[in-house]
Structures are given as C-alpha cells and as structure tokens.
Amino acid sequence: MRLNNMSVVVVDDHLDSAELLAAILEMCGANVRMTTSASEALAAVEDAEPSVLVSDIAMPERDGYWLLEQVKSKCGSSPPVIAVTAHADHHDRQRALRAGFDAYLVKPVDPDELCEAVARVHGRALVED
C-alpha cells in the first residue's frame, strides 16, 4: 500500500512508539515528521501544513486533546487528526471522536490499519504496489 508522498506529522511522547508509527507510515510511502510532544507537533503542523496529524492522546504536560484544540483553532485549514492511544475503552473512543478526532486507533496499531486510516481521513484511496 502506498500513501504516495503524503505529508504526515506523528506525535507520541514515547520515542520508540513515535519511531514505530513513523516507520510504518514511511514504509507506506508517506513523508513523516516525527515529534515527541504536543508543543513540538503544533509547531510542526503550523510549519509544514501536513495532510494528516497522527497523535497520541496521553502525553505529559499537554495531551492530544490540547493539541487537537490548538490545531483546530490556530490552523485555518487544519489537517485531519487521528488519535492513537493505549486507552481501548468504548468511552475513551467516544470521548475522542466527540472531541473532534477524525479516527481512533488503539495501540499496538496494526500497520495496515494505520495506513488505511491515514488514507481514509485524507479522502484518498490507497494505491496498491
């Protein structure tokens, strides 16, 4: 599956998780900018104007909900935002979607599911290799 050079910002406060998400998306053909805090991710979104933002929810200091709110209010044409979290409860999912996340994925993320979600929220079909 290919994301055909789609620009994606990934944020996760755990470096290994951020690297894994970035590697999966790069293997699918995306251009990825990886960050490890909500503040870094906001700066990256403002700077790079990515096609999609993939964000962890539970991060210290500023969480994914704060980031979502900032992106939606500060970025005129804000990108779709995918929540990636270890919180797998139905109520957590409903809260995230009500808050405005465009998709909700539970860790550990299936690589195909991640690439498909990025393509879906961006409104593109994946191109098969």
FENFENBEL-V979832 format. One record per run of one state. SS is the DSSP state (alpha for helix, beta for strand, coil for the rest). FROM is the first residue (numbers start at 1). TO is the last residue. If there is no record, write none. Layout:
SS:FROM:TO ; SS:FROM:TO
This chain:
coil:1:1 ; beta:2:2 ; coil:3:6 ; beta:7:11 ; coil:12:14 ; alpha:15:27 ; coil:28:30 ; beta:31:35 ; coil:36:37 ; alpha:38:48 ; coil:49:51 ; beta:52:56 ; coil:57:63 ; alpha:64:74 ; coil:75:79 ; beta:80:85 ; coil:86:89 ; alpha:90:99 ; coil:100:102 ; beta:103:106 ; coil:107:110 ; alpha:111:122 ; coil:123:126 ; beta:127:127 ; coil:128:129
